[in-house]
């Protein structure tokens, strides 16, 4: 099967149409999505990995992420706060690793998620999940390095091949494990 980026797999006429619609509606899209850039600015203005009070600094950095980090039944910011209440040093170490651009992305994502799951099981064993998943990782990375990373929602990414498919086989592209999906997404 050809690679996702292969011209045989993407219908560029469809892609061009999507880009043209995006440009034509940019003002409305920008107004609806500007909160994301405000969150990036807030993070960039406040984030200091060497801050003596890492918890306070990280909470200030994430203060503009309400619609990105805590919505409906998704609570990564709330959970990261609980973890810092119990072990701020472990959280600092995991963020340091996640933001270490010298290491491969897949290793950083795995280490962060596994570390957060371990911290979760120690700190809050009665709750089912940590909410520190690939989506949360991509939010953290896009806040820290907005020129390189993008916000990621699995359902939107999963629909991308279907929307751009030039061959029916692309509909069956599966990204397993999830890290492969992230790597493909970042390369697009």
C-alpha positions as CSV (number, residue, x, y, z in Angstrom):
1,X,0.0,0.0,0.0
2,X,1.4,3.5,-0.9
3,X,2.4,5.8,1.9
4,X,-0.2,8.3,3.2
5,X,1.8,11.2,1.7
6,X,2.0,9.5,-1.8
7,X,0.2,11.4,-4.6
8,X,-1.7,8.2,-5.3
9,X,-3.3,8.3,-1.9
10,X,-4.4,12.0,-1.7
11,X,-6.8,13.6,-4.0
12,X,-5.2,17.0,-4.3
13,X,-8.2,18.6,-6.0
14,X,-10.2,17.8,-2.8
15,X,-7.3,19.2,-0.7
16,X,-7.2,22.4,-2.8
17,X,-10.9,22.8,-2.4
18,X,-10.6,22.5,1.4
19,X,-7.8,25.1,1.4
20,X,-9.8,27.5,-0.7
21,X,-12.9,27.2,1.5
22,X,-10.6,27.7,4.6
23,X,-9.2,30.9,3.0
24,X,-12.6,32.2,2.0
25,X,-13.9,31.7,5.6
26,X,-10.8,32.6,7.4
27,X,-12.3,35.5,9.3
28,X,-15.1,33.4,10.8
29,X,-12.7,30.5,11.5
30,X,-10.2,32.9,13.1
31,X,-12.8,34.4,15.4
32,X,-14.0,31.0,16.4
33,X,-10.4,29.6,17.0
34,X,-8.6,32.6,18.3
35,X,-8.7,31.3,21.9
36,X,-6.1,28.7,20.8
37,X,-3.6,31.3,19.9
38,X,-4.4,33.2,23.2
39,X,-3.6,29.9,25.0
40,X,-0.3,29.6,23.2
41,X,0.6,33.2,24.0
42,X,-0.3,32.7,27.7
43,X,1.8,29.6,27.8
44,X,4.7,31.2,26.0
45,X,4.6,34.2,28.3
46,X,4.6,32.1,31.5
47,X,6.4,28.9,30.9
48,X,9.9,28.6,32.5
49,X,11.1,25.0,33.0
50,X,13.6,26.2,35.6
51,X,11.1,28.1,37.7
52,X,11.6,27.4,41.4
53,X,7.9,27.0,41.9
54,X,7.1,24.7,39.0
55,X,3.5,24.0,40.1
56,X,2.6,27.7,40.2
57,X,4.4,28.4,36.9
58,X,2.8,25.5,35.1
59,X,-0.7,26.4,36.4
60,X,-0.1,30.1,35.2
61,X,1.1,28.8,31.9
62,X,-2.0,26.6,31.4
63,X,-4.4,29.2,32.7
64,X,-5.5,30.1,29.1
65,X,-6.3,26.5,28.1
66,X,-9.8,26.1,29.5
67,X,-11.4,25.0,26.2
68,X,-8.4,22.9,25.2
69,X,-7.6,21.1,28.5
70,X,-10.8,20.8,30.5
71,X,-14.0,20.3,28.5
72,X,-17.1,18.2,29.0
73,X,-15.7,14.8,30.2
74,X,-12.0,15.6,29.4
75,X,-9.9,16.9,32.3
76,X,-6.1,16.8,31.7
77,X,-5.5,20.1,33.4
78,X,-7.5,19.2,36.5
79,X,-5.6,15.9,36.7
80,X,-2.2,17.5,36.2
81,X,-3.0,19.8,39.1
82,X,-3.8,16.9,41.3
83,X,-0.6,15.1,40.4
84,X,1.4,18.3,41.2
85,X,-0.3,18.5,44.6
86,X,1.2,15.0,45.3
87,X,4.5,14.9,43.5
88,X,5.5,18.1,41.6
89,X,9.1,16.8,41.0
90,X,7.7,13.8,39.0
91,X,5.5,16.1,36.9
92,X,8.4,18.4,36.3
93,X,10.6,15.5,35.1
94,X,7.9,14.2,32.8
95,X,7.4,17.6,31.2
96,X,11.1,18.0,30.8
97,X,11.3,14.7,29.0
98,X,8.2,15.6,26.8
99,X,9.8,18.9,25.8
100,X,13.2,17.4,25.1
101,X,13.5,17.9,21.3
102,X,16.8,15.9,21.3
103,X,14.8,12.6,21.8
104,X,12.5,11.0,19.2
105,X,8.9,12.2,19.5
106,X,7.5,8.6,19.8
107,X,9.8,8.0,22.8
108,X,8.8,11.2,24.5
109,X,5.1,10.6,24.0
110,X,5.4,7.0,25.4
111,X,7.5,8.1,28.4
112,X,5.1,10.9,29.3
113,X,1.9,8.9,29.0
114,X,3.4,5.9,30.8
115,X,4.9,8.1,33.6
116,X,1.5,9.9,34.1
117,X,-0.3,6.5,34.2
118,X,2.2,5.4,36.9
119,X,1.8,8.6,38.8
120,X,-2.0,8.3,38.5
121,X,-2.0,4.8,39.9
122,X,0.0,5.9,42.9
123,X,-1.9,9.2,43.6
124,X,-5.4,8.5,42.6
125,X,-5.9,4.7,42.1
126,X,-9.7,4.9,42.5
127,X,-10.1,7.0,39.3
128,X,-10.1,5.3,36.0
129,X,-7.9,7.5,33.9
130,X,-5.3,10.2,34.0
131,X,-6.5,12.1,30.9
132,X,-2.8,12.5,30.0
133,X,-3.2,11.0,26.5
134,X,-1.9,11.7,23.1
135,X,-4.3,14.6,22.7
136,X,-3.1,16.2,25.9
137,X,0.5,15.6,24.9
138,X,-0.1,17.4,21.6
139,X,-1.7,20.3,23.4
140,X,1.4,20.6,25.6
141,X,3.7,20.3,22.7
142,X,1.8,22.8,20.5
143,X,1.8,25.3,23.4
144,X,5.6,24.9,23.9
145,X,6.5,24.6,20.2
146,X,3.6,26.1,18.2
147,X,5.8,26.4,15.0
148,X,6.3,22.6,15.0
149,X,3.3,20.9,16.6
150,X,-0.4,21.1,16.1
151,X,-3.5,20.4,18.2
152,X,-4.6,16.8,17.7
153,X,-8.0,15.2,18.0
154,X,-8.0,11.5,17.1
155,X,-11.5,11.6,15.6
156,X,-10.6,14.6,13.3
157,X,-7.3,12.9,12.3
158,X,-9.0,9.6,11.6
159,X,-11.5,11.4,9.3
160,X,-8.7,13.1,7.3
161,X,-7.8,10.1,5.1
162,X,-11.4,9.6,4.2
163,X,-11.9,13.2,3.3
164,X,-8.8,13.3,1.1
165,X,-8.8,9.8,-0.3
166,X,-8.2,9.3,-4.0
167,X,-8.4,5.6,-3.6
168,X,-10.9,3.5,-1.7
169,X,-8.0,1.7,0.1
170,X,-7.1,4.8,2.0
171,X,-10.3,4.5,4.0
172,X,-8.8,1.3,5.5
173,X,-5.6,3.0,6.7
174,X,-5.2,2.2,10.4
175,X,-2.7,3.8,12.7
176,X,-1.6,1.3,15.3
177,X,-0.2,2.0,17.7
178,X,-1.5,5.6,18.3
179,X,2.0,6.9,18.1
180,X,2.1,6.1,14.4
181,X,-1.0,8.4,13.9
182,X,0.8,11.2,15.7
183,X,3.9,10.8,13.7
184,X,1.9,10.9,10.4
185,X,0.0,13.9,11.6
186,X,3.1,15.9,12.5
187,X,4.6,15.1,9.1
188,X,1.5,16.4,7.2
